[in-house]
Amino acid sequence: MNSKFLKSDHIKLYKRENSNYWQMKIKLPRQKSIRSSTGTKILKEAEKIALKYYSGLIKKNYINFKKSQPVFKKIHLVETADLNKKEIEYILNESKKYIKFNKSKIKKINILEGRTIFNLFFEDSTRTRTSFEVAAKRLGADIINVSVRDSSINKGETLLDTMTTINSMNPDILIVRHPEEGISKKISSIVEASVINAGDGSHEHPTQALLDALTIKNKFKKFSKLKIAICGDILHSRVARSNIIILSKLGAKINVIGPKEWLPKNIKKFPVNIFTEMKKGLYNCDVVMMLRIQKERIVGKIMPNQKSYFKKYGLDYNKLKYAKKNAFVMHPGPMNRGFEIDSKLADDVTRSLIQEQVAMGVAIRMACLEIIINNRDRFIND
């Protein structure tokens, strides 16, 4: 039996025995196969008929992927401090198409086909690493995951030597997570590839703050009248720092709440209101963003007792009453349930945006990868 496959094997053209006409079998994800005759004996005509039929089936999931005029023109994304309001809004707007795209049945578009992206994670990560991997694969890029256990750093090689070696492989983007603050910026100065900071110590986590902003924008549309509380381990949290910068630039008012010993010494330099009591800090807030206690960064200090910490700073329904009546809850994950947040509240889909944050993470990272590759094409590779 003669046969030919198209569209990543979603379309099969074949001839039955004792028949001169091409048949088509179309299989979309999670749907039954559709079989029909193309009505032609000529293969080229059969291909056109099958592709037209296939396009009609997925038309309702069509998204316009035409390149827009860039507002964000950089080739690296390493610090939120480098972003202005218009650039942040541009990235958020570019992410909208991917929110819809990620809900479609076929989640694959090869606009980054032939591009190489390295996931370089020198700290443990599940959410961020997987989110970037999903984003890259849905855009058609080739992605290579490198963990600290697999790297030559374990054999004595320096980090910068490792980066130089990988740079010699001509990657397009390096996504870097590392415990050293400012390392992504250093790497961006020595490699030809673009660099995205996926977390550098307690310093920055740009795409987390962008996905949090996108999550909030989807609920409230505007930031200008919003009051957002960021609660917990402010001192050691890169998420807190990046969110303070991003959300304040977008026009939101920020309250930070935490024990005195977990507030940075320079916290007054940031555009925030400072509180050490949940009742006062949560008053009239639209969003309550809880933070993970950074156990791995609290070196040489005594960890608080879980029960006493939760009683004072853990978020539950009673403390949430201090905020606005319909306030939403967020958490960057992973959560320490019963320590930072009540388990029932975290899972309450009427109040919690935590799962939506995960979905927005893929959309924002798809947009960031597309934008940066487009900028490389416009400003470097011409």
N, C-alpha and C positions, 0 to 999 in steps of 0.2 A: 504494500500500500504506500503510494507516494504521500509525503507530508512535509509541511513547513510550519515553523513557529514564528510568531511575531509578538512584539510588545512584552518582552520578558516572559514568554510562554503563556500569556493571557489569551492569545489567539492561536488556534491550530487550524491550518488548512490541510485537507486531505482528500484523497480520492478513494471511493469504495471499489472493491473488485467488481468488474463488469459494468462500471460507470465511467463516463468521460467527464462528468461535471465535478467541479471542486466543491467540497462541503466545508463548512466552518463550524468550529466549536469555540465558544467564548466563555471563559471562566473568570469572573470577578471574585475578589475575596469575599468570603462569607455568603456567597450566592450560588444557586444551582447553575450548572453549565447550560448554556444555550446552544442548541445545535440547529443548523439550517443549511439549505443549499444556497450557494452564491448565484446559481443560475447561469454560470459561465464555464466554458471549457478552458479558458485562457488564464494562466496563473496570475499574470500582472493585473488583469481585471478583477480576479478573485481577491487579490490583496487589497485593492482599492475599495471594493465593496465591504470586505471584512473590517478594514480600518474605519470606514465611515460609520458602520454599524456600532463598532466599539466606541467611537467618539461620542455617538449619541447616548450610549448607556452611561458614560461618565460625565456628560455635559453638566448635569446638575451640581457636580462637585468642582466645576471649573473655577479657577482663581486666576486673576490677571497678574502675571509675573513680569510685566514689563518693567524695565529699570526706570526708577524715578530720578529726578535731579538730586544729587547728594547734598545734604546739609552737613552731615558728619563726614569729613573728608580725610580722617586719619586712617592709618593702616595698622595701628595698635589700639588695644583697649586694656589699659593697665591701671588707670586710676580714675575714679569718679570726679576727682578734683579737676581733671582735664576737660570735663564736659560742661558746656553751657546749657541753658534751658532749651534753646532751639534744637541742639543736638540730641538732648534726651528725648524731647517730644518727637523728633524725627525717627529715632530708633523704636519708640513705642508705637508710632503709627505704622512703621514698616512691619511690625510684629503682628498686626491685626489680621493680615491675610493668612498667616500661618495658624492662627487660632481656628479659623474655619477649615483650613487644609487638614489639620490634624484630627478633625472629626469626620473626615471623608473616609470612604471605604478603601480607596487606593491612596496610600500615604507615601508616594514616591514621585519625585520630580528631579530630573538629572541636570539641574542648572549648575551644579558644581562637579559634574562628571570630569574625571581626569585630574582633579585637585587632590592634594595629599595633606592630611591634617594629623598631627601627632597630639595625643592625649598624654601629657607628662605629669603624672601625679606622684609626688614624693611625700604625700600624707594620705592616710586612709580616706576614702570617699566612695560613696555609692551613688547618691542622688546627683551630684554635679557631674561626675565622670560619665554616668549612664546617660544623663540628660544631653550632654554634649555629643556623646556617641550616637544617640538616636537622632539628634538634630542633623549631624553630618551625614548619616546614612540616608535619611529621608531626602536630603538634597543631592544625593548621588555621589558624594565625595568618598575617597578612600581614607579610612581612619585607622591609625595604628595606636594601640593602647600600650603605654610603657608605665610600669609600676616600679617603685623603689627596689622591690625584691628582684626585679629582672634587670636592673640597670648596672652598669660597670662601676657606679659609685660604691657599691658593696665591695669592689675589688681595689679601691683606693683612688679611683679616678675622681677629679674634681667636677663639680656641677658644670662649670663653664667649659671644661673639656668635653663633657658629655654633650652640651649644647652645640659646641663647635662641630663635633662629629655628626650630630643629627642635621645640622645646617648644611653639611657637605652632601646630604642626600636630597637637597633642593625641595624641602617641604614648603607648602604655602602658608600654613598657620601652625603655630605651636600654642597649645593650651596648657598652661603651667599652674600647678598648685605646689606650694613649697612652704615650709615653716619659717623661712627667713623673710623678714619684712623688706619690701622694696626690690626683691629679686627679679620680678617680672620686668621691671623697668631696666635693670642692669642687662638682662638677657636681650631685651629689645634693641639695645645699643650695640650688640656684638653679632647678631644674626641677621641674615637677609630676609628671613621669614617674618610674617606678622606674628605678634604675640598677644594672646588674651590671658589676662590674669584671672585664674579660677580660685584665687585665695592665697594671700601671702602673709602668713603668720596672723597677727592681730591687726593688720594694717587695712587691707581693702578686699572687697569681693564685688566687683562692678556688676556682673550679670545677675547676682542674687538681688541686689538693690533694684536693678532694672525690671526683673520679673515681679518683684514686690510692687513696684510702681504700676506695672501693667495690670496686676491683679486688682489693685485699688482703683485704677482708672476704669476698669470694666464695671465696677460696682457704683462708683460715684461720678464718673465722667470728668469732673473737675477737681482740682486740688486746693483752689484758692480759699475755700471756707472750711477746710478739713483740719481737725485736730487729731494728731496721731501720737499714741503713747508707745515708747520703746522701753521694755522692762527687763531687768535682770542683770546679767553679767556684762555691763557696758564696757568695762575696762579691757577685757580680753577679746571682745567681739569685733571682727572685721565687718560683719553684717550690720552691726549698729552704726559704725563709722560711715560705711557706704550709703546706708539708708538715710542717715541724717543729712548727708550732702545732697543726695538725689532728691529726696522729698522736700527739703527746704527750698531748693532751687525751683521746684515745680510750684511752690507757693503754699505748701502745707505748714501748719504750726506743729512743732515737735516738743513733746514732753519726754524727758528721760527719767526713769525711775529705777532705783537700785540701792543696795547698801552703800554707805559712804566709801568703804574700802574697795568697792568695785566701780567707782566712778573715776575716770581719768583725771589727772591733775590739771590738764589743759581743757577740761570740758567746757569751761566758760568762754573759750574762744569760738565755740560752735554756736550756731543760731538755735539754741534750745532753752527750754525751761527745765530746771533741775529739781527733782523731788526724791526724798528718801522714804516716803510713805505712799502706798498704793492708793489710799482713799483720796488724797489730795491730787496725786498725779493723774489719776484716771478720770477725774471730774470732767464731764462734758466731752469726752473723747469719742470720735467716730470709729477709730480702729485701735485695737490693742495688739501690739506686736511683741510676743514673748521671745526671749532669746535662750539658746542652749547654754548651759553652764559649761564653760570650756575647761573641763577637768584636766586635759592634757597640757594646758598652758598655765595652770595654777600650780607652779612649781615652788616648793619650799614654804607653802602656806597651808593653813589648816582649812580643809573643806568644811562648809557649814553642815550642821545636822539637817538631814533631809526633812524631817517632820517640822522642825522650827522654821526652816527656810520657807517651806510651802505655806505654813501658817501666815507668814509675814509677806512673802513676795510671790508665791505660787498663785496662778490665776484659776479661780473657780467661779461658779455662777454668782456667789455672794459678792465677791469683789467686782465682778463684771457689772453689777448693778450701779456701781459708782460712775460708770461711763454712760454714754447716751443709751436710751432704751433699746435701740436696735443696732448697737455697736457690733462690729465684726472682730473676729479673733484670727491672728496669723502667727505662724511659727516657721522659721526656715528649715527646721529639721536637722538632724534627727532629734526627736523629742525625748526627754526624760519624764515620762508620765508619772504623775504623783509627786514630782519634784518641782518642775517649772509650770506645769499645767495639769488641770484635772482631766482624767481620761475621757469622761463622758462629754465634757465641753469640747475637747479636741475633736471628737467624732460627731458632734452636733452639726449637721449640714445646714441648719438654719442660722447658725452663728459663726461657724468655722470656715475659713477660706484656705485651710491648709492643703487640701487635695487640689484645689484650684491653682495654688501656687506651683505645684508640681507640673501641672499642665501648661501654665504660662511659662515655666522654665524652658520647656522644649521650644515653644514659639519664639521667645526672646532670643534664644541661642541660635535658632535657625536664621533669624533676621540679622544677628550680629555677624554670623559666618558669611552670609550673602553680601552684606554691606562691605565688609572688609575685603573680601575677594574682588568685588566690583571696584573698590578704591585702588586695589593693587593694579587692576587692569587699566584703570583710568590714569593713574598718576605715576606708576612705576614701569609697567610692562609695555607701554606704547612705544 
